[in-house]
């Protein structure tokens, strides 16, 4: 199964002017104004790309993101033009803001790790005393991070973002407003499907005309954490772990096997059983969050399929 995963792409599309290989996505620029974003099957955790790919992960991410970009376009405009292939989204080129807008409704993941270490301040935002892992915050908190080209993203405060001119105060206030609105809508969508949107991150950019738009992905298991709504409170009251419909279970497996992305740590071996289980968890989230049955795309010759579908769309432009 794993030999069918998309680990690497090396396309040369018509009028291609640039290519950027991210941790998970490969982004091809066409004529300096169109982006072809390919969601690979690479998986990253602790800012490290793991050595094995996860079949169908790219398809899951791309199709969830495309669906939510459409569902939220009335809240904030976005970069998307088309999804000509199950793992491809094509859209407008944008200059990204150098911060990621992380918003948290619950004390989970990184916030919990900070909290359990005794910290009560994250990105300049106070966290109440007396909380336990996965408790709901009184109101969602925005905890932005820097967007690192290499290495680790780092927590940053609103004040430092504005003071260091990463984002102007006017633009940042708008990003905060849109982040809250998108999270509220995402929470509503999740509840309708019997899920809790725990936390997520949004990325924004400016088009060539200067308009702020939502870019990249939205509400996928790579950028978001979900719990099941049914039984959430009972699990909290009993002190048990919530089931993670997100990438957090991969991080937890790595931690259990002695890896957190720190110097001199070795990535543990990912056997086929683990790879299949991660693939199945991604598919499970797709079906839960969209309410649709996941239809696996033909992966017998993935790269040819992508190339043909992208070229077919670009030829029409």
SULVENCOR-V738118 format. One record per backbone hydrogen bond with DSSP energy under -0.5 kcal/mol. NH is the residue of the N-H (numbers start at 1). CO is the residue of the C=O. If there is no record, write none. Layout:
NH | CO
NH | CO
//
This chain:
4 | 1
5 | 2
7 | 5
16 | 13
17 | 29
18 | 29
20 | 27
22 | 20
22 | 25
26 | 38
27 | 20
27 | 25
28 | 26
28 | 36
29 | 18
30 | 34
31 | 15
33 | 30
34 | 30
35 | 91
36 | 28
37 | 35
37 | 89
38 | 26
38 | 36
39 | 37
39 | 87
40 | 24
40 | 38
41 | 6
45 | 48
48 | 45
50 | 43
50 | 48
54 | 41
55 | 53
57 | 54
60 | 56
61 | 57
62 | 58
63 | 59
64 | 60
65 | 61
66 | 62
67 | 63
68 | 64
69 | 65
70 | 66
71 | 67
72 | 68
73 | 70
75 | 72
76 | 72
79 | 214
81 | 90
82 | 90
85 | 88
88 | 85
89 | 37
90 | 82
91 | 35
92 | 79
93 | 33
95 | 206
96 | 94
97 | 204
100 | 145
101 | 202
102 | 100
103 | 200
104 | 141
105 | 198
106 | 198
107 | 135
108 | 106
111 | 108
112 | 108
113 | 109
114 | 110
115 | 111
116 | 112
117 | 113
118 | 115
119 | 114
122 | 125
125 | 122
127 | 120
131 | 128
134 | 107
135 | 132
137 | 105
141 | 104
143 | 102
143 | 141
145 | 100
146 | 154
147 | 98
148 | 146
156 | 144
158 | 123
161 | 157
162 | 158
163 | 159
164 | 160
165 | 162
166 | 161
167 | 161
172 | 168
173 | 169
174 | 170
175 | 171
176 | 172
177 | 173
178 | 174
179 | 175
180 | 176
181 | 177
182 | 178
183 | 179
184 | 180
185 | 181
186 | 182
187 | 183
188 | 184
189 | 185
190 | 186
191 | 187
192 | 188
193 | 189
193 | 190
194 | 191
195 | 190
196 | 227
198 | 196
198 | 225
199 | 225
200 | 103
201 | 223
202 | 101
203 | 215
205 | 213
206 | 95
207 | 211
208 | 93
210 | 207
213 | 205
214 | 77
215 | 203
223 | 220
224 | 220
225 | 199
226 | 245
227 | 196
229 | 194
230 | 194
232 | 229
235 | 231
236 | 232
237 | 233
238 | 234
239 | 235
239 | 236
240 | 235
245 | 226
245 | 243
246 | 244
247 | 221
247 | 224
249 | 246
250 | 247
251 | 247
252 | 248
253 | 249
254 | 250
255 | 251
256 | 252
257 | 253
258 | 255
259 | 254
265 | 262
271 | 269
275 | 271
276 | 272
277 | 273
278 | 274
279 | 275
280 | 276
281 | 277
282 | 278
283 | 279
284 | 280
285 | 281
286 | 282
287 | 283
288 | 284
289 | 285
290 | 286
291 | 287
296 | 294
302 | 299
305 | 301
306 | 302
307 | 303
308 | 304
309 | 305
310 | 306
311 | 307
312 | 308
313 | 309
314 | 310
315 | 311
316 | 313
317 | 313
317 | 314
//
